[in-house]
């Protein structure tokens, strides 16, 4: 679905990533590790077309990224759910309205039944009418997950989704992502939380990748 071939990316005139080969196949589960500043977030942005490579080729669902028009890229991105490290919400809208924004942005009617089921799935049915400033860190992260999967994407890319929550909530978020994967959604989680990866051992078979020296390497661990 998403393929990077010999991809490089420069940032501020400095080579950040070099010669990256990656294939996110249907139903795959990947962890992406590496120290802060190694380029994990940049690699995720390359995977959903927010950034273009300095060199190499990126294919999104069989289409070369460089050949996609702005409208075609927007359509393609709807097949990819993204959970950002710093999840942002519109504070004047309720949680439910924020989660429904992907439909509103595309001018489609919001499927209210699906929305209610999704909020229940992430354990936020009781907070549907709450405003974002009243939510805890864990509730915001679960809301971000709900918004990312509102349009039933084929791939979910999560950038440090457990970075601002405690161990219990981290496990809960992991369980939700594993459940999505079991339903066929490909998952890629960028994280520096090795405990999260260790906790995944009993839940999912995953590939662990590490960015080191500007390149993507197998960490040698099949969970």
C-alpha positions as CSV (number, residue, x, y, z in Angstrom):
1,X,0.0,0.0,0.0
2,X,2.8,2.4,0.9
3,X,6.2,1.9,-0.5
4,X,9.4,3.9,-0.2
5,X,12.3,3.0,-2.5
6,X,15.8,4.5,-1.8
7,X,14.2,7.6,-0.3
8,X,16.3,10.4,1.1
9,X,15.2,13.6,2.8
10,X,17.2,16.7,3.7
11,X,16.2,19.1,6.5
12,X,17.7,22.6,6.7
13,X,20.4,21.6,4.3
14,X,21.3,18.5,6.4
15,X,20.7,14.9,5.3
16,X,18.2,13.5,7.8
17,X,17.2,10.3,6.1
18,X,19.2,8.5,3.4
19,X,18.4,5.4,1.2
20,X,15.2,4.4,3.0
21,X,13.4,1.3,1.8
22,X,10.0,0.5,3.4
23,X,6.9,-1.4,2.4
24,X,3.7,-1.1,4.5
25,X,1.6,-4.0,3.3
26,X,-2.1,-4.7,4.0
27,X,-2.5,-5.8,7.6
28,X,1.1,-5.2,8.6
29,X,2.1,-3.9,12.1
30,X,5.4,-2.0,12.4
31,X,7.1,-0.2,15.3
32,X,9.5,2.6,14.3
33,X,12.1,3.4,16.9
34,X,15.1,5.7,17.1
35,X,16.4,8.6,19.3
36,X,14.8,12.0,19.3
37,X,15.7,13.9,16.2
38,X,16.5,10.8,14.2
39,X,13.7,11.4,11.7
40,X,10.8,9.2,12.9
41,X,8.2,12.0,12.4
42,X,9.7,12.9,9.1
43,X,9.5,9.3,7.9
44,X,5.8,9.2,8.8
45,X,5.2,12.5,6.9
46,X,6.8,11.0,3.9
47,X,4.5,8.0,4.2
48,X,1.4,10.0,3.9
49,X,2.6,12.6,1.4
50,X,3.0,15.6,3.7
51,X,6.6,15.8,2.7
52,X,8.2,14.9,-0.6
53,X,11.5,13.1,-0.8
54,X,14.8,14.8,-1.8
55,X,15.6,11.6,-3.7
56,X,14.0,8.2,-4.4
57,X,10.4,7.2,-5.1
58,X,7.3,7.0,-2.9
59,X,4.2,5.0,-4.0
60,X,0.8,5.4,-2.2
61,X,-1.6,2.7,-3.1
62,X,0.2,1.9,-6.3
63,X,0.4,5.6,-7.5
64,X,3.7,7.5,-7.6
65,X,3.5,10.4,-5.2
66,X,5.1,12.8,-7.7
67,X,2.3,12.1,-10.2
68,X,-0.6,12.8,-7.9
69,X,-2.5,16.1,-8.3
70,X,-3.5,18.0,-5.3
71,X,-7.0,16.6,-5.4
72,X,-5.8,13.1,-6.0
73,X,-3.4,13.3,-3.1
74,X,-6.2,14.6,-0.8
75,X,-8.3,11.6,-1.9
76,X,-5.4,9.2,-1.2
77,X,-4.8,10.7,2.2
78,X,-8.3,9.8,3.2
79,X,-7.2,6.2,3.1
80,X,-4.5,6.9,5.7
81,X,-5.3,7.8,9.3
82,X,-2.7,9.9,11.2
83,X,-2.3,10.3,14.9
84,X,0.0,13.3,15.5
85,X,2.3,13.5,18.4
86,X,0.7,16.8,19.5
87,X,-3.0,16.1,18.8
88,X,-4.8,19.4,18.1
89,X,-8.5,20.0,18.5
90,X,-10.9,22.9,17.8
91,X,-11.7,24.0,21.4
92,X,-15.1,25.5,20.5
93,X,-16.4,22.2,19.1
94,X,-17.4,19.2,21.2
95,X,-15.4,16.0,21.2
96,X,-17.9,14.3,18.9
97,X,-17.8,17.3,16.5
98,X,-14.0,17.1,16.5
99,X,-14.0,13.4,15.7
100,X,-16.5,14.0,12.9
101,X,-14.3,16.7,11.2
102,X,-12.9,14.4,8.5
103,X,-16.4,14.0,7.2
104,X,-17.3,17.7,7.6
105,X,-14.1,18.7,5.7
106,X,-15.0,16.6,2.7
107,X,-18.6,17.8,2.6
108,X,-20.1,14.4,3.5
109,X,-22.9,13.8,5.9
110,X,-21.7,12.6,9.3
111,X,-22.8,8.9,9.9
112,X,-24.1,9.5,13.4
113,X,-24.5,5.9,14.3
114,X,-21.0,5.1,13.3
115,X,-19.8,8.1,15.2
116,X,-21.5,6.9,18.4
117,X,-20.2,3.4,18.0
118,X,-16.7,4.7,17.5
119,X,-16.8,6.9,20.6
120,X,-18.0,3.9,22.6
121,X,-15.2,1.8,21.1
122,X,-12.6,4.2,22.5
123,X,-14.4,4.6,25.7
124,X,-15.5,8.2,25.2
125,X,-19.3,7.8,24.8
126,X,-19.9,9.8,28.0
127,X,-17.6,12.6,26.8
128,X,-19.3,13.1,23.4
129,X,-20.5,16.6,24.3
130,X,-17.4,17.7,26.3
131,X,-15.1,20.4,25.0
132,X,-11.4,19.5,24.4
133,X,-10.0,21.7,27.2
134,X,-11.9,19.6,29.7
135,X,-10.4,16.3,28.6
136,X,-7.5,14.5,30.2
137,X,-4.4,13.5,28.3
138,X,-5.6,10.0,27.9
139,X,-9.0,11.1,26.7
140,X,-7.4,13.4,24.1
141,X,-5.2,10.6,22.8
142,X,-8.2,8.3,22.4
143,X,-10.2,11.1,20.7
144,X,-7.2,11.5,18.3
145,X,-7.4,7.8,17.6
146,X,-11.1,8.0,17.0
147,X,-10.7,10.9,14.6
148,X,-7.9,9.1,12.7
149,X,-10.1,6.1,12.0
150,X,-13.4,7.9,11.5
151,X,-13.2,7.3,7.7
152,X,-12.1,3.6,8.0
153,X,-8.6,4.1,6.7
154,X,-6.5,1.2,5.4
155,X,-3.4,2.4,7.2
156,X,-2.9,4.2,10.6
157,X,0.3,6.0,11.2
158,X,0.8,7.0,14.9
159,X,3.5,9.4,16.0
160,X,4.3,8.8,19.7
161,X,0.6,8.0,20.6
162,X,1.5,7.1,24.2
163,X,4.1,9.8,24.8
164,X,1.9,11.9,27.2
165,X,-0.1,9.2,29.0
166,X,0.6,6.9,31.9
167,X,1.4,3.2,31.6
168,X,-2.2,2.0,32.0
169,X,-3.5,4.3,29.3
170,X,-0.5,3.4,27.1
171,X,-1.6,-0.2,27.3
172,X,-5.2,0.7,26.5
173,X,-4.2,2.7,23.4
174,X,-2.0,-0.2,22.3
175,X,-4.9,-2.6,22.7
176,X,-7.1,-0.5,20.5
177,X,-4.5,-0.3,17.8
178,X,-3.9,-4.0,18.0
179,X,-7.7,-4.5,17.6
180,X,-7.7,-2.3,14.5
181,X,-4.9,-4.4,13.1
182,X,-6.8,-7.6,13.7
183,X,-9.6,-6.1,11.6
184,X,-7.2,-5.7,8.7
185,X,-5.8,-2.2,9.2
186,X,-2.1,-1.7,8.7
187,X,-0.4,0.0,11.7
188,X,2.8,1.9,12.1
189,X,3.7,3.3,15.5
190,X,6.7,5.6,15.9
191,X,7.8,5.4,19.5
192,X,10.8,5.6,21.8
193,X,8.9,3.7,24.4
194,X,10.5,0.2,24.4
195,X,8.2,-0.9,27.2
196,X,5.3,-0.4,24.8
197,X,7.0,-2.7,22.3
198,X,7.7,-5.3,24.9
199,X,4.1,-5.2,26.1
200,X,3.0,-5.8,22.5
201,X,4.7,-9.2,22.4
202,X,1.6,-11.1,23.7
203,X,-0.8,-9.1,21.5
204,X,0.6,-8.9,18.0
205,X,3.2,-10.1,15.6
206,X,5.1,-7.0,14.5
207,X,8.2,-5.8,12.8
208,X,10.5,-3.5,14.7
209,X,12.5,-0.9,12.6
210,X,15.0,1.6,13.9
211,X,16.4,4.8,12.3
212,X,20.1,5.0,13.0
213,X,22.8,6.9,11.1
214,X,20.1,8.3,8.8
215,X,19.1,4.8,7.6
216,X,16.3,2.4,8.4
217,X,17.4,-0.8,9.9
218,X,15.7,-3.9,11.2
219,X,16.0,-4.1,15.0
220,X,16.1,-7.8,14.7
221,X,13.0,-8.4,16.7
222,X,9.9,-10.1,15.5
223,X,7.3,-9.6,18.3
